[in-house]
Amino acid sequence: MTNTPTLARGGADTSAPRRRRGSGRRRGGGLSPRALPYLLLVPGIVVIAGLLLYPMIQMFVMSFQNINLRVIRGVADPEWVGLDNYTQLFGNDVFWSSLRNTVGFAAVAVTLTLAVGTAVGVLLQRLGRGMSTFVVIGIMCAWAVPPVAQGTIWRWLFDAEAGIINWALNLLPDGLSTLLLGRADWTGEPWLNDAWSVYLVLVLTVVWASFPFVAVSVLAGLKGIPAELYEAARVDGAGAWRTFRKITFPLLKPVFAVLTILSIIWDFKVFSQLYVLLNGPTNREAFNLSLFSFAEAFKAPPKMGTGAAIAVVLTVILLLVTAVYTRQMVKQEDLT
């Protein structure tokens, strides 16, 4: 007796064995395709954990300890002091002045960096291809300068005795200089001795080195906006500001969001430029949180526990600011 193939409705042969689910997986204990992406992430996770996560955990632990010179030399063990480092920190006037300097400087520097970088990016879009490439190369040279070199350049420019800034201001007519700046003679002006003028120079230093990155990022975003939108706005009689407000800014919101977050993180953590401008942690009125943390941890007598506590506070502030800004950005995206 022979088996006849079973025909389903429409004449289809259903006697052939069906392909089982999961038969496409590799046999013999091979690696599943779904596990491959996670395996490729392992090296990056290990590097991040070793270079970032472990030091952060150590910093957090140190903020609850008293680590003095005896502990550093290995003579004694760290002493757990609980919240004493934070209590002393919040009762220190230098901490609050450093916090004020950090927040105020970041607000001004981030705003100016984004404004100048956006303006330069829009202007680069209107230049010819050759001139735009030339200008981009020029401004990116400033962005590529290391932070210590940035501070050295601007410290030399504002030097009280040999600085170009005092020399240039003395070239102005006495009447014009007095009218605009309140004085005629700028010889020996100590720009880097006062906290207010130090932060004026620091803002110039950071904005000069940071706006090229913003400009190039904005330029790249502008390349992706269809030219028809600008042509339609021009036909409707829209001016430059209205075109930017109605077309450019809405379409570049994701770019501006990322640039703002990065600028906030970078400017809150400024250290090298301020250290060079002050010639070390000398003027406590001009400290920001980064320099204050360094001074507490490494100046004699070293108090690494207090320095770690300042670093923890700075990290928490950055996380809160970034989380709030990111949440607002996500809400706006959901509304649109």
C-alpha positions as CSV (number, residue, x, y, z in Angstrom):
1,M,0.0,0.0,0.0
2,T,1.5,3.3,-1.1
3,N,1.2,6.6,0.7
4,T,-0.4,9.2,-1.5
5,P,0.5,12.9,-0.9
6,T,-2.2,14.8,0.9
7,L,-3.5,17.7,-1.0
8,A,-4.8,20.8,0.7
9,R,-7.4,23.1,-0.6
10,G,-6.2,24.5,-3.9
11,G,-4.1,21.4,-4.7
12,A,-1.1,22.3,-2.6
13,D,1.0,19.4,-1.3
14,T,1.2,19.5,2.5
15,S,3.1,16.2,2.9
16,A,6.5,18.0,2.9
17,P,7.9,18.5,6.4
18,R,7.5,22.1,7.7
19,R,10.6,24.1,8.6
20,R,10.9,24.3,12.3
21,R,11.3,27.6,14.1
22,G,14.8,28.3,15.0
23,S,16.3,26.0,12.4
24,G,18.2,29.0,11.1
25,R,20.3,29.1,14.2
26,R,23.8,27.8,14.1
27,R,24.1,24.2,15.3
28,G,26.8,22.7,17.4
29,G,26.8,25.4,20.1
30,G,27.8,28.3,17.8
31,L,27.3,32.0,18.7
32,S,23.7,33.2,18.2
33,P,23.4,36.2,15.8
34,R,21.5,38.1,18.5
35,A,24.4,37.8,20.9
36,L,26.9,39.2,18.5
37,P,26.1,42.9,19.0
38,Y,26.3,42.6,22.8
39,L,29.7,40.8,22.4
40,L,31.0,43.7,20.3
41,L,30.0,46.1,23.0
42,V,32.0,44.3,25.7
43,P,35.4,46.0,24.9
44,G,33.9,49.5,25.0
45,I,32.1,48.7,28.2
46,V,35.3,47.4,29.8
47,V,37.2,50.6,28.7
48,I,34.5,52.9,30.0
49,A,34.3,51.0,33.3
50,G,38.1,51.1,33.8
51,L,38.7,54.7,32.8
52,L,35.4,56.3,34.0
53,L,33.2,54.2,36.2
54,Y,35.9,52.9,38.6
55,P,37.5,56.4,39.2
56,M,34.0,57.8,39.9
57,I,33.3,55.1,42.4
58,Q,36.7,55.7,44.1
59,M,36.0,59.5,44.2
60,F,32.6,58.8,45.8
61,V,34.2,56.6,48.4
62,M,37.0,59.1,49.1
63,S,34.4,61.8,49.7
64,F,33.4,60.1,53.0
65,Q,37.0,59.6,54.2
66,N,39.7,61.7,55.7
67,I,42.7,61.3,53.4
68,N,45.7,63.3,54.6
69,L,49.4,63.3,54.0
70,R,49.9,60.3,56.3
71,V,47.4,58.2,54.3
72,I,49.1,59.3,51.1
73,R,52.5,58.2,52.3
74,G,51.0,54.8,53.4
75,V,51.7,55.4,57.1
76,A,48.0,55.3,58.1
77,D,44.7,54.0,56.7
78,P,41.9,56.3,55.5
79,E,39.5,57.3,58.3
80,W,35.8,57.2,57.6
81,V,34.2,60.5,58.6
82,G,30.7,60.1,57.2
83,L,29.3,63.4,56.0
84,D,31.8,65.6,57.7
85,N,33.5,66.6,54.4
86,Y,30.2,67.7,53.0
87,T,29.2,69.5,56.2
88,Q,32.5,71.5,56.2
89,L,32.2,72.1,52.5
90,F,28.7,73.6,52.7
91,G,29.9,75.8,55.5
92,N,32.8,77.2,53.6
93,D,32.3,80.6,51.9
94,V,34.8,79.7,49.2
95,F,32.6,76.8,48.1
96,W,29.6,79.1,47.6
97,S,31.7,81.7,45.7
98,S,33.2,79.0,43.6
99,L,29.7,77.7,42.8
100,R,28.5,81.1,41.9
101,N,31.6,81.6,39.6
102,T,31.0,78.3,38.0
103,V,27.3,78.8,37.2
104,G,27.7,82.4,36.1
105,F,30.6,81.7,33.9
106,A,28.9,78.7,32.3
107,A,25.7,80.6,31.6
108,V,27.6,83.4,29.8
109,A,30.1,81.2,28.0
110,V,27.5,78.7,26.8
111,T,25.2,81.5,25.5
112,L,28.0,83.4,23.7
113,T,29.5,80.2,22.3
114,L,26.2,79.1,20.8
115,A,25.4,82.6,19.5
116,V,28.8,83.2,17.9
117,G,29.1,79.7,16.5
118,T,25.6,79.8,15.0
119,A,26.2,83.2,13.4
120,V,29.5,82.0,11.9
121,G,27.9,78.8,10.7
122,V,25.1,80.7,8.9
123,L,27.7,83.0,7.3
124,L,29.8,80.0,6.2
125,Q,26.7,78.7,4.4
126,R,26.5,81.8,2.3
127,L,30.2,81.9,1.4
128,G,31.5,80.2,-1.7
129,R,32.9,76.7,-1.4
130,G,36.5,77.6,-1.6
131,M,36.3,80.5,0.8
132,S,34.1,78.5,3.2
133,T,36.7,75.7,3.3
134,F,39.5,78.2,3.9
135,V,37.6,79.8,6.9
136,V,36.6,76.5,8.4
137,I,40.3,75.4,8.3
138,G,41.3,78.7,10.0
139,I,38.8,78.6,12.8
140,M,39.3,74.9,13.5
141,C,42.9,75.7,14.2
142,A,41.7,77.6,17.2
143,W,39.5,74.7,18.3
144,A,42.5,72.3,18.0
145,V,44.7,74.3,20.4
146,P,45.1,72.5,23.7
147,P,43.5,74.1,26.8
148,V,46.8,74.8,28.5
149,A,48.1,76.6,25.3
150,Q,44.8,78.5,25.1
151,G,45.4,79.9,28.6
152,T,49.0,80.7,27.8
153,I,48.1,82.7,24.7
154,W,45.4,84.8,26.4
155,R,47.6,85.2,29.5
156,W,50.2,86.7,27.3
157,L,47.7,88.9,25.5
158,F,46.4,90.4,28.8
159,D,49.8,90.6,30.5
160,A,50.1,93.8,32.6
161,E,53.5,94.8,31.3
162,A,54.0,93.2,27.9
163,G,50.4,92.4,26.8
164,I,49.1,93.5,23.5
165,I,45.7,94.4,24.9
166,N,47.1,97.2,27.1
167,W,49.2,98.4,24.2
168,A,46.2,98.5,21.8
169,L,44.0,100.3,24.3
170,N,46.7,103.0,24.7
171,L,46.5,103.6,21.0
172,L,43.0,104.8,21.3
173,P,42.4,108.6,21.5
174,D,42.3,109.7,25.1
175,G,38.8,111.2,24.7
176,L,37.4,108.1,23.1
177,S,39.0,105.7,25.6
178,T,37.7,107.8,28.5
179,L,34.2,107.9,27.0
180,L,34.0,104.2,26.3
181,L,36.1,102.6,29.0
182,G,36.3,105.2,31.7
183,R,40.1,105.8,31.5
184,A,42.8,106.9,29.1
185,D,46.0,105.2,30.4
186,W,46.1,101.4,30.4
187,T,49.7,100.9,31.1
188,G,50.3,98.2,33.6
189,E,46.6,97.3,33.9
190,P,46.5,94.0,36.0
191,W,43.7,92.2,34.2
192,L,44.5,88.8,35.8
193,N,44.6,90.0,39.5
194,D,40.9,90.7,39.9
195,A,38.3,87.9,39.9
196,W,35.9,89.8,37.6
197,S,38.5,90.7,35.0
198,V,39.9,87.1,35.1
199,Y,36.5,85.7,34.2
200,L,36.2,88.2,31.5
201,V,39.4,86.9,30.0
202,L,38.3,83.3,30.7
203,V,35.1,83.9,28.7
204,L,37.0,85.2,25.8
205,T,39.4,82.3,26.0
206,V,36.7,79.6,26.1
207,V,34.4,81.2,23.4
208,W,37.4,81.7,21.1
209,A,38.3,78.0,21.3
210,S,34.7,76.6,21.4
211,F,32.7,78.5,18.8
212,P,34.4,76.7,15.8
213,F,33.0,73.4,16.8
214,V,29.5,74.9,17.0
215,A,30.0,76.7,13.7
216,V,31.0,73.6,11.8
217,S,28.2,71.6,13.4
218,V,25.6,74.2,12.4
219,L,27.1,74.3,8.9
220,A,26.7,70.6,8.6
221,G,23.1,70.8,9.7
222,L,22.4,73.6,7.2
223,K,23.6,71.4,4.4
224,G,20.8,69.1,5.1
225,I,18.0,71.7,4.9
226,P,16.3,71.8,1.4
227,A,17.1,75.0,-0.5
228,E,13.5,75.1,-1.6
229,L,12.4,76.2,1.9
230,Y,14.6,79.3,1.8
231,E,13.5,80.1,-1.8
232,A,9.9,79.9,-0.7
233,A,10.6,82.2,2.3
234,R,12.4,84.7,0.1
235,V,9.4,84.7,-2.3
236,D,7.1,85.4,0.7
237,G,9.3,88.4,1.6
238,A,10.7,86.9,4.8
239,G,13.8,88.6,6.2
240,A,16.9,87.0,7.5
241,W,15.8,86.9,11.1
242,R,12.3,85.6,10.4
243,T,13.8,82.9,8.1
244,F,16.1,81.8,10.8
245,R,13.3,81.7,13.4
246,K,10.8,79.9,11.2
247,I,13.0,77.6,9.2
248,T,16.6,77.2,10.3
249,F,16.1,77.0,14.1
250,P,13.2,74.5,14.1
251,L,14.9,72.2,11.7
252,L,18.2,72.4,13.6
253,K,16.7,71.9,17.1
254,P,18.3,68.4,17.5
255,V,21.7,69.9,16.6
256,F,21.3,72.8,19.0
257,A,20.2,70.5,21.8
258,V,23.3,68.3,21.5
259,L,25.6,71.4,21.3
260,T,24.0,73.0,24.3
261,I,24.4,69.9,26.5
262,L,28.0,69.5,25.4
263,S,28.8,73.1,26.0
264,I,27.2,73.0,29.5
265,I,29.3,70.0,30.4
266,W,32.5,71.4,29.0
267,D,32.1,74.9,30.5
268,F,31.2,73.6,34.0
269,K,34.4,71.6,34.1
270,V,36.8,74.3,32.8
271,F,40.1,74.0,34.7
272,S,43.2,74.2,32.6
273,Q,42.6,77.7,31.2
274,L,41.7,79.2,34.6
275,Y,44.7,77.5,36.2
276,V,47.0,79.1,33.7
277,L,45.4,82.5,33.8
278,L,45.7,82.6,37.6
279,N,49.2,81.1,37.5
280,G,48.0,78.4,39.8
281,P,45.4,78.3,42.6
282,T,46.4,81.6,44.1
283,N,43.3,83.9,44.1
284,R,40.6,82.1,46.0
285,E,38.0,84.7,45.0
286,A,38.4,83.5,41.4
287,F,38.0,79.8,42.0
288,N,35.5,77.7,40.2
289,L,34.5,74.3,41.5
290,S,37.1,72.4,39.5
291,L,40.0,74.6,40.7
292,F,38.7,74.6,44.2
293,S,38.6,70.8,44.2
294,F,42.2,70.7,42.9
295,A,43.4,73.2,45.6
296,E,41.7,71.3,48.4
297,A,43.1,68.0,47.2
298,F,46.7,68.8,46.4
299,K,47.7,72.1,48.1
300,A,49.4,71.7,51.5
301,P,48.0,70.3,53.7
302,P,46.3,68.0,51.2
303,K,42.6,67.2,51.9
304,M,41.7,64.7,49.3
305,G,38.4,63.8,51.0
306,T,37.2,67.4,50.7
307,G,38.5,67.6,47.1
308,A,36.6,64.4,46.3
309,A,33.4,65.8,47.9
310,I,33.6,69.0,45.7
311,A,34.0,66.8,42.6
312,V,31.0,64.7,43.6
313,V,28.9,67.9,44.0
314,L,30.0,69.1,40.6
315,T,29.2,65.7,39.1
316,V,25.7,65.8,40.6
317,I,25.1,69.3,39.4
318,L,26.1,68.3,35.9
319,L,23.9,65.2,36.0
320,L,20.9,67.2,37.2
321,V,21.3,70.0,34.6
322,T,21.8,67.5,31.8
323,A,18.8,65.4,32.9
324,V,16.5,68.4,33.2
325,Y,17.6,69.8,29.8
326,T,17.3,66.4,28.1
327,R,13.8,65.9,29.6
328,Q,12.6,69.2,28.3
329,M,14.0,68.4,24.9
330,V,12.2,65.1,24.8
331,K,9.0,66.8,25.8
332,Q,9.3,69.3,23.0
333,E,10.0,66.5,20.5
334,D,6.8,64.6,21.7
335,L,4.7,67.8,21.3
336,T,5.9,68.3,17.8
